[in-house]
């Protein structure tokens, strides 16, 4: 049985308890090493691959993540759908700690992160107006409701650089723009997943109110860690339920994202670039 579904675990979510028949698989990519070995196993009757985003022991900063290697590794394993769990701060009163938001938009506040597989003689421009897979996001939201989580459907995830949290001025500005939650990792994953024609959905797990909130000073590290652990347990249940509801066939546009995106004439693309990107571009360019 091939691996069709991937899971990226963020802060607090370092494994999937329900995963059985486990084996670790080290994957090498043209872009270097992923965050760690992929844990392959069976979950709700489906073969899945799990990757701890920040590595064993949470030792990789958001800005240090090799996003290309992580996503390319999933592609090499055969993954077509990717659930990402991520701890976020809330920018609105109604998104309370322990709630889950399933965003449908991103706003980029990062600085110079590499977030494309292309270049090196090959140019492609994917459509990214709707950066998250609507079909997979709906499955994630439905699953979160079935396990009893408070779920918010849709919203904008501000992807900041970090590792520092926002200044008060920044937090107030994001709120004035109508942004919903803030995190440090998911935008690059979404861009690369779309280039790789992988469906991608984010479970944004609220751990705290960002520094704008009047009660922010009463939030302790211990409380945030406790929320992380509780969120991780909810995320595991949600992802397991979602995987059980994933159907075999994809009907969304994610599966054909590169069909009209590649600009460079095939005969001008360097042979090495073609070879390295074959798992992604092979069906369009020999």
C-alpha positions as CSV (number, residue, x, y, z in Angstrom):
1,X,0.0,0.0,0.0
2,X,1.4,3.4,-1.0
3,X,1.7,6.4,1.3
4,X,-1.0,8.8,0.2
5,X,-1.4,11.1,3.2
6,X,1.2,13.1,5.1
7,X,1.2,14.8,8.5
8,X,3.4,17.6,9.6
9,X,3.5,18.0,13.4
10,X,4.2,21.4,14.8
11,X,5.0,22.6,18.3
12,X,3.7,20.0,20.8
13,X,2.7,17.5,18.2
14,X,5.8,15.3,17.9
15,X,4.1,12.0,17.1
16,X,0.8,10.3,16.2
17,X,-0.2,8.0,19.0
18,X,-2.6,5.9,16.9
19,X,0.0,5.1,14.2
20,X,0.6,1.4,14.0
21,X,3.0,-0.8,12.0
22,X,5.6,2.0,12.2
23,X,8.8,2.2,10.4
24,X,11.2,5.2,10.1
25,X,12.3,6.1,6.6
26,X,15.2,8.5,5.9
27,X,14.7,10.4,2.7
28,X,17.3,12.3,0.7
29,X,16.3,15.1,-1.6
30,X,18.1,17.4,-4.1
31,X,17.5,20.2,-1.6
32,X,19.2,18.6,1.4
33,X,17.9,16.8,4.4
34,X,14.4,17.0,5.8
35,X,13.8,17.8,9.5
36,X,14.2,14.2,10.3
37,X,13.2,10.7,9.3
38,X,9.6,10.2,8.2
39,X,7.5,7.8,10.4
40,X,5.5,5.6,8.1
41,X,2.6,3.7,9.5
42,X,-1.1,2.8,9.3
43,X,-3.8,5.2,10.6
44,X,-7.5,4.4,10.3
45,X,-6.7,1.9,7.6
46,X,-4.5,4.2,5.5
47,X,-0.8,4.4,5.1
48,X,0.5,7.8,6.2
49,X,3.8,9.5,6.7
50,X,4.5,11.7,9.7
51,X,7.2,14.3,10.1
52,X,8.0,16.4,13.2
53,X,8.5,19.9,11.6
54,X,11.1,21.1,14.1
55,X,13.0,17.7,14.4
56,X,13.5,15.4,17.3
57,X,13.5,17.4,20.5
58,X,12.3,20.6,18.7
59,X,15.7,21.8,17.7
60,X,15.1,23.7,14.4
61,X,14.1,27.3,14.4
62,X,11.3,28.3,12.0
63,X,13.8,30.3,9.9
64,X,16.1,27.3,9.8
65,X,13.6,24.8,8.4
66,X,14.4,23.2,5.1
67,X,10.9,23.6,3.7
68,X,11.9,22.4,0.3
69,X,13.4,19.1,1.6
70,X,10.4,18.5,3.9
71,X,7.8,18.8,1.1
72,X,9.9,17.1,-1.6
73,X,10.4,14.2,0.8
74,X,6.6,13.8,1.1
75,X,6.4,13.9,-2.7
76,X,9.0,11.2,-3.1
77,X,7.0,9.0,-0.7
78,X,3.9,9.4,-2.9
79,X,1.9,11.7,-0.6
80,X,-1.0,13.6,-2.3
81,X,-2.6,15.1,0.7
82,X,-0.9,16.9,3.6
83,X,-2.3,17.9,7.0
84,X,-0.2,20.4,8.9
85,X,-0.7,21.2,12.6
86,X,0.7,24.5,13.8
87,X,0.6,26.4,17.1
88,X,-0.6,30.0,16.6
89,X,-1.4,33.1,18.6
90,X,-4.9,34.6,18.3
91,X,-5.5,38.1,16.9
92,X,-9.2,38.1,17.7
93,X,-11.1,37.8,21.0
94,X,-13.4,35.1,19.6
95,X,-10.5,32.7,18.9
96,X,-9.7,31.5,22.3
97,X,-6.9,29.3,23.5
98,X,-7.6,25.6,22.6
99,X,-9.8,26.6,19.7
100,X,-8.8,25.4,16.2
101,X,-8.9,27.7,13.1
102,X,-8.8,26.2,9.6
103,X,-7.4,29.1,7.6
104,X,-8.1,29.8,3.9
105,X,-5.6,32.6,3.5
106,X,-2.1,33.6,4.3
107,X,-0.3,36.9,4.7
108,X,3.5,36.8,4.3
109,X,5.7,38.7,6.8
110,X,8.8,36.5,6.3
111,X,12.1,37.7,5.0
112,X,13.9,36.0,2.2
113,X,12.9,32.4,2.9
114,X,13.3,30.0,-0.1
115,X,9.8,28.8,-1.0
116,X,10.0,27.5,-4.5
117,X,11.4,24.4,-6.2
118,X,11.9,26.3,-9.4
119,X,14.9,28.3,-10.7
120,X,18.2,26.8,-12.0
121,X,16.9,27.3,-15.6
122,X,13.3,26.4,-15.1
123,X,10.6,29.1,-14.5
124,X,7.1,28.3,-13.2
125,X,4.4,30.5,-11.7
126,X,1.6,28.7,-9.9
127,X,-1.8,30.3,-9.1
128,X,-1.9,31.0,-5.4
129,X,-5.0,33.1,-4.8
130,X,-6.5,30.3,-2.7
131,X,-3.4,28.9,-1.0
132,X,-5.1,26.1,0.9
133,X,-7.0,23.1,-0.5
134,X,-10.7,23.8,0.1
135,X,-11.6,20.1,0.0
136,X,-8.9,19.0,2.5
137,X,-9.6,22.0,4.7
138,X,-13.3,21.1,4.9
139,X,-12.4,17.5,5.8
140,X,-10.2,18.9,8.6
141,X,-12.8,21.2,9.9
142,X,-15.5,18.5,9.9
143,X,-13.2,16.2,11.8
144,X,-12.3,18.8,14.4
145,X,-16.1,19.3,15.1
146,X,-16.6,15.5,15.4
147,X,-14.0,15.3,18.2
148,X,-15.6,18.2,20.1
149,X,-13.2,21.0,19.3
150,X,-14.3,24.6,18.9
151,X,-13.7,25.2,15.2
152,X,-13.5,28.3,13.1
153,X,-13.7,27.9,9.3
154,X,-11.7,30.3,7.3
155,X,-9.5,33.2,8.2
156,X,-6.0,34.6,7.5
157,X,-2.9,33.2,9.0
158,X,-0.1,35.8,9.3
159,X,3.2,34.1,8.7
160,X,5.9,36.1,10.6
161,X,9.6,35.5,10.6
162,X,10.3,35.0,14.3
163,X,11.7,33.5,16.4
164,X,10.8,36.5,18.5
165,X,7.1,37.1,18.9
166,X,5.4,40.3,17.7
167,X,5.9,43.7,19.1
168,X,2.8,45.3,20.5
169,X,2.8,47.7,17.5
170,X,2.9,44.8,15.1
171,X,0.2,42.9,16.8
172,X,-2.1,45.9,16.8
173,X,-1.4,46.5,13.1
174,X,-2.3,42.9,12.2
175,X,-5.5,43.3,14.1
176,X,-6.3,46.6,12.3
177,X,-5.8,44.7,9.0
178,X,-8.4,42.1,10.1
179,X,-5.9,39.2,10.4
180,X,-7.0,36.2,12.4
181,X,-4.0,34.2,13.8
182,X,-0.3,34.4,13.7
183,X,2.4,31.7,13.3
184,X,5.9,31.2,11.9
185,X,5.9,28.2,9.5
186,X,2.9,27.3,7.3
187,X,3.1,29.7,4.3
188,X,6.2,28.2,2.8
189,X,4.8,24.7,3.2
190,X,1.6,25.7,1.4
191,X,3.5,27.3,-1.5
192,X,5.8,24.3,-2.0
193,X,2.9,21.8,-1.6
194,X,1.0,23.6,-4.3
195,X,4.1,23.5,-6.6
196,X,4.3,19.8,-5.9
197,X,0.6,19.4,-6.6
198,X,-0.1,18.2,-3.1
199,X,-3.3,19.2,-1.3
200,X,-2.5,21.1,1.8
201,X,-4.6,22.1,4.9
202,X,-3.6,23.7,8.1
203,X,-4.9,23.1,11.6
204,X,-4.0,26.3,13.4
205,X,-4.1,25.4,17.1
206,X,-4.5,28.5,19.3
207,X,-2.3,28.4,22.4
208,X,-2.6,32.0,23.5
209,X,-3.7,35.5,22.6
210,X,-1.0,37.5,21.0
211,X,0.5,40.4,23.0
212,X,-2.3,42.8,22.0
213,X,-4.7,41.2,24.6
214,X,-5.0,43.0,28.0
215,X,-4.7,39.7,29.8
216,X,-1.5,38.8,27.9
217,X,0.8,39.6,30.8
218,X,-1.0,37.1,33.0
219,X,-0.2,34.3,30.5
220,X,2.7,32.2,31.7
221,X,5.0,29.8,29.9
222,X,3.6,27.0,32.0
223,X,0.0,27.8,30.8
224,X,1.1,28.0,27.1
225,X,2.9,24.6,27.4
226,X,-0.2,23.1,29.0
227,X,-2.3,24.5,26.1
228,X,0.2,23.1,23.6
229,X,-0.1,19.6,25.1
230,X,-3.9,19.8,25.1
231,X,-3.9,21.1,21.6
232,X,-1.6,18.3,20.5
233,X,-4.1,15.7,21.9
234,X,-7.0,17.4,20.1
235,X,-4.9,17.6,16.9
236,X,-4.1,13.9,17.0
237,X,-7.8,13.0,17.3
238,X,-8.8,15.5,14.6
239,X,-6.2,14.3,12.1
240,X,-7.1,10.7,12.7
241,X,-10.7,11.4,12.1
242,X,-9.9,13.4,9.0
243,X,-7.8,10.7,7.6
244,X,-10.6,8.2,8.1
245,X,-12.8,10.5,5.9
246,X,-10.4,11.0,3.0
247,X,-11.7,9.5,-0.2
248,X,-9.6,7.9,-2.8
249,X,-10.0,10.4,-5.7
250,X,-9.0,14.0,-5.7
251,X,-11.3,16.4,-7.6
252,X,-9.7,19.7,-6.5
253,X,-7.4,21.9,-8.7
254,X,-4.3,21.1,-6.5
255,X,-3.6,18.0,-8.5
256,X,-3.1,20.0,-11.7
257,X,-1.5,23.1,-10.3
258,X,1.5,23.0,-12.7
259,X,-0.5,22.3,-15.8
260,X,-0.4,26.0,-16.9
261,X,2.4,27.2,-14.7
262,X,5.6,26.2,-16.4
263,X,6.9,28.9,-18.7
264,X,10.3,27.7,-19.9
265,X,10.5,25.8,-23.1
266,X,11.3,22.1,-22.3
267,X,14.4,22.0,-24.6
268,X,16.0,24.9,-22.7
269,X,15.7,23.4,-19.2
270,X,19.0,22.0,-18.0
271,X,19.2,18.2,-17.8
272,X,20.1,18.2,-14.1
273,X,17.2,20.4,-13.2
274,X,14.8,18.2,-15.2
275,X,16.3,15.1,-13.4
276,X,16.1,16.6,-9.9
277,X,12.5,17.9,-10.3
278,X,11.2,14.8,-12.2
279,X,8.9,13.7,-9.3
280,X,7.2,17.1,-9.7
281,X,7.4,18.0,-13.4
282,X,7.8,14.5,-14.9
283,X,4.2,14.4,-16.2
284,X,4.7,17.7,-18.0
285,X,8.3,17.6,-19.2
286,X,10.4,14.6,-20.1
